[in-house]
Amino acid sequence: MRGLMVAAAGIVAIGLGTVLAPTAAAVGGPGEYSRCESFRAPWDPQAWIRDGASDKIVLSPFGAGEVYCTSWHGMTGGYQVDPWGNKHWLDTPWLGPLTNKIYVWNPETF
């Protein structure tokens, strides 16, 4: 019974800590996008070199320009701005070991 009370108190403390955490603690979180230079077009030879592990390939009609990305706990997300100022998500299809390497332009705007 005593162990159950300690476990319940721990769960309540964790829950309250999560709910009451200040928003400033989220700095560097998944919502902050910045201009990203690590995206390359598939025809760029540098995109396929294994030493460039941080380089990502973007399949887009606009090449690799105007890409904004964020990285959070190893997961990278991004979008691309077309010449008319519309934002398009860059989706990551599941491709086994290349899943976090190739990003596909989504024609839908947000």
ZIMO-V982811 format. One record per pair of residues at least 24 apart in sequence whose C-alpha atoms are under 10 Angstrom apart, sorted by the first residue. I is the first residue (numbers start at 1). J is the second residue. D is the distance in whole Angstrom. If there is no record, write none. Layout:
I;J;D
I;J;D
This chain:
28;70;9
28;71;9
28;72;8
29;70;8
29;71;8
29;72;6
29;73;9
30;69;9
30;70;6
30;71;7
30;72;5
30;73;9
30;75;9
30;76;9
30;77;8
31;69;10
31;70;7
31;71;9
31;72;9
31;77;10
32;68;10
32;69;8
32;70;6
32;71;9
32;72;10
33;67;10
33;68;6
33;69;5
33;70;5
33;71;9
33;77;9
33;78;8
33;79;9
34;67;8
34;68;5
34;69;6
34;70;7
34;71;10
34;78;9
35;65;10
35;66;7
35;67;6
35;68;4
35;69;7
35;70;9
35;78;10
35;79;10
35;80;10
36;64;10
36;65;9
36;66;8
36;67;6
36;68;5
36;69;6
36;70;8
36;78;9
36;79;10
36;80;10
37;64;8
37;65;8
37;66;9
37;67;8
37;68;8
37;69;9
38;64;9
38;67;9
38;68;10
38;69;9
39;63;9
39;64;6
39;65;8
39;66;10
39;67;7
39;68;9
39;69;9
39;78;10
39;101;9
39;102;9
39;103;9
40;64;5
40;65;9
40;67;10
40;102;10
40;103;10
41;65;9
41;102;10
42;102;9
47;101;9
47;102;10
48;101;10
53;101;8
54;100;10
54;101;8
55;100;10
55;101;7
55;102;9
56;98;10
56;100;8
56;101;5
56;102;6
56;103;7
57;98;10
57;100;9
57;101;6
57;102;5
57;103;6
57;104;8
58;90;8
58;91;9
58;92;10
58;101;9
58;102;6
58;103;5
58;104;6
58;105;7
59;90;9
59;91;10
59;102;8
59;103;6
59;104;5
59;105;6
59;106;9
60;90;9
60;103;9
60;104;6
60;105;5
60;106;8
60;107;9
61;104;10
61;105;8
61;107;10
62;105;9
63;105;10
74;100;9
75;100;8
76;100;8
76;101;10
76;103;10
77;103;9
78;103;9
78;105;10
79;103;10
79;104;10
79;105;8
79;106;9
79;109;10
79;110;10
80;105;8
80;106;9
80;109;10
81;109;9
82;107;10
82;109;10
86;110;8
